[in-house]
Amino acid sequence: MFETAVSSKGDMTELGKYFYPTIGIMTIDVDHTDELKFDDYIAEKAKIMEGMNNQGTLILNMDDPYLSPIDTSQFKGDIITFGKDKDAIFRITDYQFDSSGMTFWIEYKQSEYKGYIPGLGEHNVYNACASAAAAAILGVDFRYALKRLSTFYHLSSHFQIIEGRKQITLVDDTWKSNPASLREGLETLCRIALPSQRKIAVLGRMAALGRYADEEYEKAGHLLGDLGIDVLITKGFIAKEFVKPAIEAGVNPNNVYHFSDVDEMKVFFDSFLIPNDIVYFKTAGVTQRSLKMSSNI
């Protein structure tokens, strides 16, 4: 098994020279577009079919609008689908948030299966479904595959919940920031936050967006307002691009703060945060200094 992103033309073709995949799972969203136009990025992702010699098994998310334009007419293998769509072979029928993960139900071959995956967010359910589908294709009993997924060790800095001082809840989602992961993170934050909690988003820049940066910052800023984020804190001059659209979408300008220095942020947090706050951290890449700061809150 190998997992890879593509960031320039020829990446997937080059990988196909060294690895010979027989099962391919594609995920697509706006990312790694600093070197590629988005249409070219999708086309490069689709070259995994060439790397599979147009044979084997292709696993596709039926709910992903970016996958629908991909031409699979030359692919001679099996196409397996998953998602909430009623025609998906592995159909997600329901899911619910638990204290530290997601319980979900999948319909497969006219039977319904219950699963659990450590890690919060709808995206984790989709990832679990795709993984279990791949296991089933390889001959693993589907019920057993779901059981093994329940023992998955949740990765640090991937929507990792930390109990801070004074009953303050921290969410460390600082492994990376791109439009899809930020959207999922903010939506998950709002799903788990109690009505009594102030929802505070601490955002750094999103990476590798190229010509799509302005559009994606605007979308993300509007999402902050639409979701009802109470406080927006940005770090670094690029992250200031979240501010204007967030205010336009309803975030109170008196609850928007910007910092250039981590130490200044820490001093601010010492006086600003109150018991029962939930604070979501999202940056383009985790740093030891930012982790140290969040651990001291």
JODAQUI-V299760 format. One record per backbone hydrogen bond with DSSP energy under -1.0 kcal/mol. CO is the residue of the C=O (numbers start at 0). NH is the residue of the N-H. Records with the same first field share a line. If there is no record, write none. Layout:
CO->NH ; NH
This chain:
7->10
9->13
10->14
11->15
13->16
14->17 ; 18
21->56
23->58
36->40
37->41
38->42
39->43
40->44
41->45
44->47
45->48
46->50
47->51
48->53
49->52
51->54
53->75
55->77
56->23
57->79
58->25
59->81
60->63
63->66
66->69
71->74
77->57
79->59
80->89
81->61
82->91
84->87
89->82
90->106
93->104
95->102
99->118
100->97
101->116
102->95
103->114
104->92 ; 93
105->112
106->90
107->110
110->107
112->105
114->103
116->101
121->125
122->126
123->127
124->128
125->129
126->130
127->131
128->132
129->133
130->134
131->135
132->136
133->137
134->139
135->138
140->144
141->145
142->146
143->147
144->148
145->149
147->150
148->151
154->157
156->174
159->171
161->169
164->167
166->275
167->163
168->278
169->161
170->280
171->159
176->206
177->181
178->182
179->183
180->184
181->185
182->186
183->187
184->188
185->189
186->190
187->191
188->192
193->196
197->277
198->229 ; 230
199->279
200->232
201->281
202->234
207->32
208->211
209->212
211->215
212->216
213->217
214->218
215->219
216->220
217->221
218->222
219->223
220->224
221->225
222->226
223->228
230->200
231->256
232->202
233->258
237->240
238->241
239->242
241->245
242->246
243->247
244->248
245->250
246->249
251->254
252->255
254->231
256->233
258->235
260->264
261->265
262->266
263->267
264->268
265->269
267->271
268->272
273->276
276->168
277->199
278->170
279->201
280->172
281->203
286->290
287->291
288->292
289->293
290->294
293->296
